[in-house]
């Protein structure tokens, strides 16, 4: 319990420092920065898995509540950019796998699952089954999420002048009580239902689907209150920062350096796709960046909600990205774990 309490306290300190310094996204970046520094200093911390997932259901409900009939009517127009998602995943693999193999000398399974931009837990699970170095995967993917979440706010404000001080929703007092109750029911039912059928990203996609159905039925007219989304940001930030708990000097030199170098390659590739999409007039630059940035679905959803981007557009592309990666991962895992036949004796 002590590591959990420490993580919570360190995260709150990060929020306070960011608020006092008027830094962007204090409820997200504050806990990330504070927990990262504490982890590097050797402070033992860890999050609560069930609570972290519970917080993610808030984001699922927030997205589902935006899927009105008018928004759904825009989905067919997304196909030109949706077909670019598997193309980008393929490009990431072609760049990332050789990078981890030849530059950092990881084994093939570790290189593959370190390069794939899927969900963190899924990549760790598939990587472990294929015999990859799970600790290295954890640190590399944590670094991918960290760099993405820290870099994007500055790009959004510097290029598009996005206002990151906007509340992500209405205050708690402005949301009717019966709708708050309905949102909570959608979160629980969606999470439980999605988890029971083994749906990937169950804590977000389950509540999203159930809430969308309820919204389309005319029963919901609000998103979760700002306080709930701030809480989700807080626990997401703690989770990312705590991934570095217990890191060694050797891991710092190799895994973090490898992860950071890979992030630079990903940023370059993302810029190419975003410029192409924007140049062809397929989406606004801000929505394209949030949709194709190789971060986590939860983190990008938070940013889309705050800056007022097309949330449905962003989420649709990240869901497809994760689906593409996860669909191919078990096939790759079996291929990597298969041993070549023994040579016959002379």
C-alpha positions as CSV (number, residue, x, y, z in Angstrom):
1,X,0.0,0.0,0.0
2,X,2.9,2.4,0.7
3,X,4.1,2.6,-2.9
4,X,0.5,3.4,-4.0
5,X,0.2,6.2,-1.4
6,X,3.6,7.6,-2.4
7,X,2.5,7.6,-6.1
8,X,-0.7,9.5,-5.2
9,X,1.1,12.0,-3.1
10,X,3.9,12.6,-5.6
11,X,1.2,13.1,-8.3
12,X,-0.6,15.7,-6.3
13,X,2.7,17.5,-5.7
14,X,3.2,17.6,-9.5
15,X,-0.3,19.0,-10.0
16,X,0.3,21.7,-7.4
17,X,3.7,22.7,-9.0
18,X,2.3,22.9,-12.5
19,X,-0.7,25.0,-11.3
20,X,1.6,27.4,-9.4
21,X,3.9,27.7,-12.4
22,X,0.9,28.1,-14.8
23,X,2.2,25.2,-16.9
24,X,-0.1,23.4,-19.4
25,X,-2.3,20.4,-18.5
26,X,-1.4,20.3,-14.7
27,X,-3.6,17.3,-14.0
28,X,-1.9,15.3,-16.7
29,X,1.6,16.6,-17.2
30,X,2.1,17.4,-13.5
31,X,1.8,13.8,-12.3
32,X,3.8,12.5,-15.2
33,X,6.7,14.8,-14.5
34,X,6.6,14.4,-10.7
35,X,6.3,10.6,-10.8
36,X,9.1,10.3,-13.5
37,X,11.5,12.4,-11.4
38,X,10.6,10.4,-8.2
39,X,11.1,7.1,-10.0
40,X,14.5,8.2,-11.3
41,X,15.4,9.2,-7.7
42,X,14.5,5.6,-6.5
43,X,11.2,6.3,-4.9
44,X,9.2,3.1,-4.9
45,X,5.8,3.7,-6.5
46,X,3.0,1.9,-8.2
47,X,-0.5,2.5,-9.4
48,X,-3.7,0.6,-8.8
49,X,-4.6,-1.3,-11.9
50,X,-8.3,-1.5,-11.3
51,X,-8.6,2.1,-10.3
52,X,-6.6,3.2,-13.4
53,X,-9.0,1.3,-15.6
54,X,-12.0,2.7,-13.8
55,X,-10.7,6.2,-14.6
56,X,-10.4,5.3,-18.3
57,X,-14.1,4.4,-18.4
58,X,-14.7,8.2,-17.9
59,X,-13.0,8.8,-21.2
60,X,-15.0,6.1,-22.9
61,X,-18.2,7.7,-21.7
62,X,-17.0,11.2,-22.7
63,X,-16.4,10.1,-26.3
64,X,-19.6,8.1,-26.5
65,X,-21.6,11.1,-25.4
66,X,-20.3,13.0,-28.4
67,X,-21.5,10.5,-30.9
68,X,-24.7,12.2,-31.9
69,X,-26.5,11.3,-35.2
70,X,-24.9,14.4,-36.7
71,X,-21.4,13.2,-35.8
72,X,-22.1,9.6,-37.0
73,X,-23.1,11.0,-40.3
74,X,-19.6,12.2,-40.8
75,X,-18.0,8.7,-40.5
76,X,-18.2,7.7,-44.1
77,X,-16.2,10.7,-45.1
78,X,-13.3,9.4,-42.9
79,X,-12.4,6.5,-45.2
80,X,-9.6,8.3,-47.1
81,X,-7.6,8.9,-43.8
82,X,-8.7,5.6,-42.2
83,X,-7.0,3.6,-45.0
84,X,-3.8,5.4,-44.2
85,X,-3.7,3.9,-40.7
86,X,-2.5,0.4,-41.7
87,X,-0.1,2.1,-44.1
88,X,1.4,4.1,-41.2
89,X,1.5,1.0,-39.0
90,X,3.4,-0.8,-41.7
91,X,5.9,2.1,-42.1
92,X,6.5,2.1,-38.3
93,X,7.3,-1.6,-38.4
94,X,9.6,-1.2,-41.4
95,X,11.5,1.6,-39.6
96,X,11.2,0.4,-36.0
97,X,12.2,-3.2,-36.2
98,X,15.5,-2.7,-38.0
99,X,16.2,0.2,-35.7
100,X,15.9,-1.9,-32.5
101,X,17.6,-4.9,-34.1
102,X,20.6,-3.3,-35.7
103,X,21.2,-0.1,-33.6
104,X,20.4,-1.5,-30.2
105,X,20.9,-5.2,-30.7
106,X,17.6,-6.4,-29.2
107,X,16.4,-9.9,-30.1
108,X,13.8,-10.1,-32.8
109,X,10.7,-10.5,-30.6
110,X,11.6,-7.6,-28.4
111,X,12.4,-5.4,-31.5
112,X,9.1,-6.2,-33.1
113,X,6.9,-5.6,-30.0
114,X,8.9,-2.5,-29.1
115,X,8.2,-1.0,-32.5
116,X,4.5,-1.8,-32.8
117,X,2.3,1.1,-31.6
118,X,-0.4,-0.9,-29.9
119,X,-1.8,-0.8,-26.4
120,X,0.9,-1.1,-23.7
121,X,-0.7,-4.1,-21.9
122,X,-1.4,-5.9,-25.2
123,X,2.2,-5.5,-26.4
124,X,3.6,-6.7,-23.1
125,X,1.4,-9.7,-23.1
126,X,2.1,-10.7,-26.7
127,X,5.8,-9.9,-26.2
128,X,6.1,-12.1,-23.2
129,X,4.4,-15.0,-25.1
130,X,7.0,-14.6,-27.9
131,X,9.9,-14.6,-25.4
132,X,10.7,-10.8,-25.6
133,X,12.3,-8.8,-22.8
134,X,9.2,-7.5,-21.0
135,X,10.9,-5.0,-18.8
136,X,12.6,-3.4,-21.9
137,X,9.2,-3.3,-23.7
138,X,7.6,-1.6,-20.7
139,X,10.2,1.1,-20.6
140,X,10.3,1.7,-24.4
141,X,6.5,2.0,-24.6
142,X,6.3,4.1,-21.5
143,X,8.8,6.5,-23.2
144,X,6.8,6.5,-26.4
145,X,3.7,7.6,-24.4
146,X,5.7,10.1,-22.3
147,X,7.3,11.8,-25.2
148,X,4.0,11.9,-27.2
149,X,2.0,13.4,-24.3
150,X,4.7,15.9,-23.4
151,X,5.4,17.0,-27.0
152,X,1.9,17.4,-28.3
153,X,0.7,20.2,-26.0
154,X,3.5,22.4,-27.1
155,X,2.9,21.6,-30.8
156,X,-0.8,22.3,-30.4
157,X,-0.2,25.7,-28.7
158,X,2.8,26.7,-30.9
159,X,1.3,25.8,-34.3
160,X,-2.5,26.2,-33.9
161,X,-2.7,28.4,-30.8
162,X,-4.8,25.8,-29.0
163,X,-6.1,26.9,-25.5
164,X,-5.1,24.1,-23.1
165,X,-6.7,26.0,-20.2
166,X,-10.2,25.2,-21.4
167,X,-12.1,22.9,-19.0
168,X,-12.7,19.5,-20.6
169,X,-16.3,19.6,-19.7
170,X,-19.1,21.4,-17.8
171,X,-18.7,21.7,-14.0
172,X,-20.2,19.0,-11.9
173,X,-23.0,21.2,-10.7
174,X,-24.2,21.9,-14.3
175,X,-24.8,18.2,-15.2
176,X,-28.2,16.8,-14.1
177,X,-28.1,14.1,-11.5
178,X,-30.0,11.6,-13.5
179,X,-27.5,11.9,-16.4
180,X,-24.6,11.5,-14.0
181,X,-26.2,8.3,-12.8
182,X,-26.8,7.1,-16.3
183,X,-23.2,7.8,-17.2
184,X,-22.0,5.7,-14.2
185,X,-24.2,2.8,-15.3
186,X,-22.9,3.1,-18.9
187,X,-19.3,3.0,-17.6
188,X,-19.9,-0.1,-15.4
189,X,-22.0,-2.0,-17.9
190,X,-19.8,-1.2,-20.8
191,X,-16.6,-2.1,-19.1
192,X,-18.0,-5.3,-17.7
193,X,-19.5,-6.3,-21.0
194,X,-16.5,-5.6,-23.1
195,X,-14.2,-7.3,-20.6
196,X,-16.4,-10.4,-20.5
197,X,-16.1,-10.9,-24.3
198,X,-12.4,-10.1,-24.4
199,X,-12.6,-6.8,-26.3
200,X,-9.3,-5.0,-26.5
201,X,-9.3,-1.6,-24.7
202,X,-12.3,-2.8,-22.8
203,X,-12.2,0.0,-20.2
204,X,-12.6,2.7,-22.9
205,X,-14.3,1.0,-25.8
206,X,-17.0,-0.8,-23.8
207,X,-18.3,2.4,-22.1
208,X,-17.9,4.2,-25.4
209,X,-20.2,1.8,-27.2
210,X,-22.9,1.7,-24.5
211,X,-22.9,5.4,-24.0
212,X,-23.1,6.1,-27.7
213,X,-26.2,3.9,-27.9
214,X,-27.8,5.8,-25.0
215,X,-26.8,9.1,-26.5
216,X,-28.3,8.2,-29.9
217,X,-31.5,7.2,-28.0
218,X,-31.8,10.8,-26.8
219,X,-31.2,10.0,-23.1
220,X,-27.8,11.8,-22.7
221,X,-27.1,15.4,-23.5
222,X,-23.9,16.1,-21.5
223,X,-20.4,14.8,-21.3
224,X,-18.9,13.7,-17.9
225,X,-18.1,16.8,-15.8
226,X,-14.7,18.5,-15.9
227,X,-13.8,17.2,-12.5
228,X,-14.2,13.6,-13.6
229,X,-12.0,14.1,-16.7
230,X,-9.4,15.8,-14.6
231,X,-9.4,12.8,-12.3
232,X,-8.9,10.5,-15.3
233,X,-5.9,12.7,-16.4
234,X,-4.4,12.5,-13.0
235,X,-4.4,8.7,-12.8
236,X,-3.2,8.4,-16.4
237,X,-0.3,10.6,-15.5
238,X,0.6,8.6,-12.5
239,X,0.4,5.4,-14.5
240,X,2.9,6.6,-17.1
241,X,5.3,8.1,-14.5
242,X,5.3,4.9,-12.3
243,X,6.4,2.8,-15.3
244,X,9.9,4.0,-14.6
245,X,9.9,2.9,-10.9
246,X,12.9,0.8,-10.1
247,X,14.8,1.7,-13.2
248,X,18.5,0.9,-13.2
249,X,21.4,2.8,-14.7
250,X,21.8,0.2,-17.5
251,X,18.1,0.4,-18.4
252,X,18.4,4.2,-18.4
253,X,21.4,4.0,-20.8
254,X,19.9,1.4,-23.1
255,X,16.1,1.1,-23.0
256,X,15.3,4.7,-22.4
257,X,17.8,5.9,-24.9
258,X,16.4,3.4,-27.5
259,X,12.9,4.5,-26.7
260,X,13.7,8.2,-27.0
261,X,15.5,7.7,-30.3
262,X,12.5,5.7,-31.7
263,X,10.3,8.6,-30.6
264,X,12.3,10.9,-32.8
265,X,11.8,8.6,-35.8
266,X,8.0,8.4,-35.0
267,X,7.7,12.1,-34.8
268,X,9.3,12.5,-38.2
269,X,7.0,9.8,-39.7
270,X,3.9,11.4,-38.1
271,X,4.8,14.8,-39.6
272,X,5.0,13.2,-43.1
273,X,1.5,11.7,-42.7
274,X,0.0,14.8,-41.1
275,X,1.4,17.1,-43.8
276,X,0.1,14.8,-46.5
277,X,-3.4,14.6,-45.0
278,X,-3.6,18.3,-44.4
279,X,-2.1,19.1,-47.8
280,X,-4.8,17.0,-49.5
281,X,-7.5,18.7,-47.5
282,X,-8.7,15.5,-45.8
283,X,-8.6,16.9,-42.3
284,X,-7.5,19.9,-40.3
285,X,-3.9,19.8,-39.2
286,X,-4.8,19.6,-35.5
287,X,-7.2,16.7,-35.9
288,X,-4.8,14.9,-38.2
289,X,-1.9,15.2,-35.7
290,X,-4.0,13.9,-32.8
291,X,-5.4,11.1,-34.9
292,X,-2.0,9.9,-36.2
293,X,0.3,10.7,-33.2
294,X,1.6,7.3,-31.9
295,X,0.4,7.8,-28.4
296,X,-2.1,6.0,-26.2
297,X,-5.8,6.1,-27.0
298,X,-6.6,7.5,-23.5
299,X,-3.9,10.2,-23.7
300,X,-4.9,11.4,-27.2
301,X,-8.6,11.4,-26.2
302,X,-7.9,13.7,-23.3
303,X,-6.0,16.1,-25.5
304,X,-8.8,16.1,-28.2
305,X,-11.4,16.8,-25.5
306,X,-9.4,19.7,-24.1
307,X,-8.5,21.5,-27.4
308,X,-11.9,21.0,-28.9
309,X,-10.7,18.8,-31.8
310,X,-12.9,16.3,-33.7
311,X,-13.0,13.7,-30.9
312,X,-14.9,11.1,-33.1
313,X,-12.3,11.5,-35.8
314,X,-9.4,11.1,-33.4
315,X,-10.8,8.1,-31.6
316,X,-11.8,6.3,-34.8
317,X,-8.3,6.3,-36.1
318,X,-6.7,5.2,-32.8
319,X,-9.2,2.3,-32.5
320,X,-8.3,1.2,-36.0
321,X,-4.6,1.5,-35.3
322,X,-4.8,-0.7,-32.2
323,X,-7.1,-3.2,-34.0
324,X,-4.5,-3.4,-36.9
325,X,-1.6,-4.0,-34.5
326,X,-3.5,-6.5,-32.3
327,X,-4.9,-8.4,-35.3
328,X,-1.4,-9.1,-36.5
329,X,0.4,-9.6,-33.2
330,X,-0.7,-13.2,-32.4
331,X,0.3,-14.2,-35.9
332,X,3.7,-12.6,-35.5
333,X,4.0,-14.1,-32.0
334,X,3.5,-17.6,-33.4
335,X,6.0,-17.0,-36.2
336,X,8.7,-15.6,-33.9
337,X,8.2,-18.4,-31.3
338,X,8.4,-21.2,-33.9
339,X,11.7,-22.9,-33.9
340,X,13.3,-23.9,-37.2
341,X,13.4,-27.7,-37.9
342,X,16.5,-29.5,-36.8
343,X,19.1,-30.2,-39.5
344,X,19.5,-33.9,-40.4
345,X,22.7,-35.5,-39.2
346,X,25.3,-36.3,-41.8
